[in-house]
Amino acid sequence: MMEIGSQIRKYRNAQELSQEELAEKIYVTRQTISNWENEKSYPDIHSLLLLSSVFEISLDQLIKGDVEIMKREINGEEVKKFNDLGKLLAILFIASIAAFVPLVVFLKIYGVIIWTILYLITLLIACRVEKLKRNNDIQTYKEIVAFSEGKTLDEIQKQREIGKRPYQTVLKFIAGACVGAVIAAIVIIALAAK
């Protein structure tokens, strides 16, 4: 349960400010203050900074108890984003492999153009997934699975997984080379079939 509403009310009453007086000091409406205190809405970061300044307390004191909840909400959003991008990447990857030969055979140069666009979109999504992985310090299969389930590894498990990263990098390189070889073979077969 968020505590920011009760914190705002507590510090406002301690300074003997009405909702309207506080609203004037931080450039919002009295209704906004009421909504925050009744936990119908949550102040943005700019408002939180102004509130901590008016109350002459640190931001940590103001949002006491809410930090862990906010971290969980942010982590939940990151997990959902990661899972959604992962599904999209899998679909685009399969589509780009499966669509190449039919596009080239039936549409010739236009098929190559369409496939190139599909491939570039796939690469863009892959870059976004990699950025999320880097931002959340997840690289190995076990870390990715734990993150996608909204869990974290304990410190010992994390150190073991960090030790596996160099080996998995080599495996990723080999897998990428194999995929490249398969795509090259498909191109050669498609061109030979003309």
Residue pairs with C-beta under 8 A, 6 or more apart in sequence:
2 39
2 42
2 65
2 66
2 69
3 63
3 64
3 65
3 66
4 36
4 39
4 42
4 43
4 62
4 63
4 66
5 36
5 37
5 38
5 39
6 37
7 62
7 63
7 64
8 22
8 33
8 36
8 37
8 43
8 51
8 62
9 37
11 51
11 55
11 57
11 62
12 19
12 22
12 33
12 37
12 55
14 55
15 54
15 55
17 25
19 30
19 33
19 34
19 37
20 30
20 33
22 33
22 54
23 29
23 30
23 32
23 33
25 50
25 54
26 47
26 50
26 51
26 54
27 50
28 47
32 41
34 40
35 41
36 42
36 43
43 51
48 59
48 62
48 63
49 59
51 62
52 58
52 59
52 61
52 62
55 62
60 67
63 70
75 150
76 150
78 132
78 135
78 136
79 147
79 148
79 149
79 150
81 132
82 129
82 132
82 133
82 136
82 147
82 148
83 148
85 125
85 128
85 129
85 132
86 129
86 148
88 125
89 122
89 125
89 126
89 129
92 118
92 121
92 122
92 125
93 122
95 118
95 122
96 115
96 118
96 119
96 122
97 182
97 183
99 114
99 115
99 118
100 115
100 183
100 186
100 187
100 190
101 186
101 189
101 190
102 111
103 111
103 112
103 114
103 115
104 111
104 112
104 115
104 187
104 190
105 111
105 190
105 193
107 114
133 139
133 144
136 147
137 143
138 144
138 146
138 147
139 161
139 165
139 168
140 161
140 164
140 165
140 168
141 168
142 153
142 157
142 161
143 153
143 158
143 161
146 152
146 153
153 161
